[in-house]
Amino acid sequence: MVSFKRLVLFLFVSMGVVYPVTAQEEENTEFEPSGEVFGKIFTNFNTSLSGPDQQTAFEVRRAYLGYEYQISKEFSAEVKIDIGSPNDASQYSLLRRFGYFKTAMVQYTPFNFMQVTFGLQDATQFKLQDKFWKRRYINESLMGAYKYGSSADIGVKVAYLTEIVDVDFALFNGEGYSSLQNDNTFKAALGATFRPVRGLITRIYGDLSSKQISQGTSSLFAGYRQDFFSIGGEYANHFNRNFQEDHNIEGFSILGDVKILPKIWLFGRYDKIESNIPDGETVPWNLSNDETAVTAGIEYIPVKAIKIAANYQDHYPAARNLEAVSAFYINVEASF
């Protein structure tokens, strides 16, 4: 009987000790806001092998500097500055450097399966393709390289996220991050990403914006990645470009890589872009920019934050009166 009383007394004392400790542990696990600075630098050395405007030069093509802050369990914010040229198509673009807000957004995550993002943010058009390609510091994926749309825009995006499928809907201003104009034209974008089996990812996407004439994009991407290799392909169509009727562009891209040593990869990519012949015309409307392009090289990743790639790039124009342009590059990415 005495032993039983002692046991009961011991249990009550233990509960009195454990409860405050448990309460203190729960209190210590309360959310604490936190943030971090991040950045990336894209730089290269290049020398022309063929083409009308040959050069040998060192370049800093782009630099990103940003800060992300987790305000609460549900709310976060991010600001990122893009220091580069607002118009890479200009012959003077490499002589000018401007700082632009690439992102300035607030994200709300009410549930694990839902995200709502408002403000200047990454567009949904080719973000996945850039991520799969993994070599944005060398060149953009197909739709970015051939100006199907901007990589960032201002608006609102809602995403439904699961392990197998993601669905995202966005309403953007439609002008891109370097020209945030206020008008009555918006771009509506809808995309779905599928991961049916390990390593395989596919995405279907479409967007539409309207003035007197509608302009839009549709694309389909599929990629397969394992530890030692990857292969992917994309088809994209852009109709009524710049709101000009019957001015369409279509293209496809095939890309892949293989790991040959623990820190060394071989990679390659083939792009083809072409425009249509409008009614009443005899040649494609964008013939001077229609081309096939090849990128091939070797990449060395000494540490996670550094990538170095020696590569050959060739652009072969569809127009017979234009010269092929080829060059050798050494590209470097540094991130923090």
Secondary structure by P-SEA (a helix, b strand, c coil): caaaaaaaaaaaaaaaaaaaaaaaaaaaacccccccccbbbbbbbbbbcccccccccccccbbbbbccccccccbbbbbbbbcccccccccccccbbbbccccccccccccccbbbbcccccccccaaaaaaaccccccccccccccccccccbbbbbbbbcccbbbbbbbcccccccccccccbbbbbbbbbbbccccbbbbbbbbbbbccccccccbbbbbbbccccccbbbbbbbcccccccccccccccccccccccccbbbbbbbbbbbccccccccccccccccbbbbbbbccccccccbbbbbbbbbbbbccccbbbbbbccbbbbbcc
